[in-house]
Amino acid sequence: MTYKLFKDPLGKNDAGVILDGHTAIPFDPANVDYQEYLKWIAAGNTPTPADTPNA
Amino acid sequence: MAYGTVNADVIGTSVAGSNLGAGNASTLKNRIINGAMVIDQRNAGASVTPTDGAYTLDRYQINASQASKLTVQQNAGSVTPPVGFKNYLGITSTSAYSVSSSDYFGLTQYIEGFNTSDLMFGTANAKTVTLSFQVYSSLTGTFGGALQNSGRSRTYPFSYTISSANTWTSISITISGDTTGTWVGATNGVGMSVVFGLGMGSTYSGTAGSWASSPYFSSTGATSVVGTNGATFYITGVQLEVGSSATGFEYRQYGTELALCQRYYWKITSVDDGGSTRYVCWGSGSAYSSTQADICIPLKVDMRVAPTVSYGGNIYLQGSFGSTTVSSIGTNYGGRQLVFVRFNTSGMTAGQGLITFTGSAAGTDFLAGSAEL
């Protein structure tokens, strides 16, 4: 399982994560996939940083 | 200017005033979505071996503390559904697994708070509800389940009996509304959940017929479906309604039921037109660069939350550059009404317009959005 961050449309803040290249999860607190990502982070894992904005 | 006379006596003469707001309307009375097991967007009738937390038929999640102990399929075993139904959710045990105290196997539907807040659980005005369903099993005995709040700090284990194997049995369970505890109100969170136990350890089993403050998923001593290899558990006609007795099942038009499901999940895939599958167009956009395509996808209905967007198999982008295959998904600026997704690919020129297709493999070439509870 790999998570990679992506930036918001302005390229400033992290706006979500890509799971294994095929699943895009927005940072919506009520999204259960985002909640699972937070558990993964809480377990000590680190996501791949986002690409350079709009690269 | 006179507009005529308003007859203010209608309520008093044709609708008993005491019934207003009683939640006993004859339409949209069922708080369960897909109670007749008609919608199966994810698997289209195929058998699956779900992992813990996976959704099967629309709105139904499998809870499984151990992997590969059961399969789920719409109309598994092809038995004749009960009168009035065409579909059922079929569970088949794939081993004779002896559940430990901490094991759990169940089938759950989470109900959104917007659809349960009128039940007034957690207050002195909590309403009595009745859960009804049709069930068929190769096993006989006492089975169980539970009604739960979102935090599972308030649970009501229930039990029911299947006396005849391989026979559809009508079950009705009346539950007095919980007057205490914390229940989510009119929000998009979990208002309550209904669980059907398929094999529950003692940690998650409680005394049937009363409210408890423990995370119970079923009743003590309930039959374990996963405990018998090949055992079947089929269910349909699931209804949760206000009142102390079960009324007739609320049949909904297919389009209505599908739309209700699509608030939580949608899937776009090719369609089998009697032996010939075809590509399905699902959006349009433009090339942001030679390797990135931006696509806006209007959602079919307002989703519960900004959805997770995923794809499987092959999806294609087509424009004046020809056709190219998506290699990965790059962003998802999700909203509840529309999502904006960037796909990674190659061979385009910035600014080119494009349209999007799923491949022709029904079910495996797809785009999906999930906002499940």
Interface residues (C-beta under 8 A of the other chain):
Chain A: F6 K7 D8 P9 A15 G16 I18 L19 G21 H22 T23 A24 I25 P26 D28 A30 N31 V32 D33 Y34 D51 N54
Chain B: N188 G189 Y288 R304 V305 A306 P307 T308 V309 S310 Y311 G312 S328 I329 G330 T331 N332 Y333 G334 F340 V341 S370 A371 E372 L373
